[in-house]
């Protein structure tokens, strides 16, 4: 019984120590992930915006999956309206 309490306390202490260690890096990690996602979205939709894409055959399959996130992406990139001529999302 006492051993279980000690194990539980150690698990909780380990959790808090890990959270305290990772806290300063959360914003940097989130920013890096957002930048990677933005670059990936640009790669996926570049052919539709007139930018030559050597991997368009492979990225064409991903467009339907990423359409949900397209509006948030073009707003974050500073475009008020969809940059695509045939696709109006707002």
C-alpha positions in Angstrom: 0.0 0.0 0.0 2.8 2.4 0.9 4.8 1.4 -2.1 1.8 2.2 -4.4 1.5 5.6 -2.8 5.2 6.3 -3.4 5.0 5.1 -7.0 1.9 7.3 -7.6 3.7 10.3 -6.0 6.8 9.7 -8.2 4.6 9.5 -11.3 2.9 12.8 -10.4 6.3 14.4 -9.6 7.7 13.2 -12.9 4.7 14.6 -14.8 5.1 18.0 -13.2 8.8 18.1 -13.8 8.3 17.2 -17.5 5.6 19.9 -17.8 7.9 22.5 -16.2 10.8 21.6 -18.4 8.7 21.7 -21.7 6.7 24.8 -20.9 9.2 27.4 -22.4 9.5 25.5 -25.6 5.8 25.0 -26.4 5.4 28.3 -28.3 8.5 27.7 -30.4 7.4 24.2 -31.2 3.9 25.4 -32.1 5.4 28.2 -34.3 7.7 25.7 -36.1 4.8 23.3 -36.7 2.6 26.1 -38.1 5.4 27.2 -40.4 5.8 23.6 -41.7 2.1 23.3 -42.2 2.1 26.6 -44.1 4.9 25.4 -46.4 3.1 22.1 -46.9 -0.2 23.8 -47.8 1.7 26.0 -50.3 3.2 23.0 -51.9 -0.1 21.2 -52.1 -2.0 24.2 -53.6 0.8 25.8 -55.6 -0.2 24.4 -58.9 -3.7 25.9 -58.6 -2.1 29.3 -57.9 0.1 29.2 -61.0 3.4 28.2 -59.3 5.0 25.2 -61.1 5.1 22.1 -58.8 7.2 19.2 -59.9 5.3 16.9 -57.4 1.8 17.9 -58.5 0.9 14.4 -59.4 1.5 13.2 -55.8 0.1 16.3 -54.1 -3.2 16.2 -56.1 -4.4 13.4 -53.9 -4.0 15.4 -50.8 -6.0 18.5 -51.9 -9.5 17.1 -50.9 -8.1 16.2 -47.4 -6.7 19.7 -46.8 -9.6 21.8 -48.2 -11.0 22.1 -44.6 -7.9 23.9 -43.5 -7.5 26.0 -46.6 -9.5 29.0 -45.4 -7.5 29.3 -42.2 -4.3 29.0 -44.2 -5.0 31.7 -46.7 -6.2 34.1 -44.0 -3.0 33.4 -42.0 -0.9 34.1 -45.2 -2.5 37.6 -45.5 -4.9 36.9 -48.3 -8.4 38.2 -47.6 -10.1 36.0 -50.2 -9.2 32.7 -51.7 -6.2 33.0 -54.2 -7.7 30.3 -56.3 -9.9 31.4 -59.3 -12.2 28.4 -59.3 -12.5 27.9 -55.6 -14.3 30.3 -53.4 -14.2 29.4 -49.7 -15.2 32.8 -48.2 
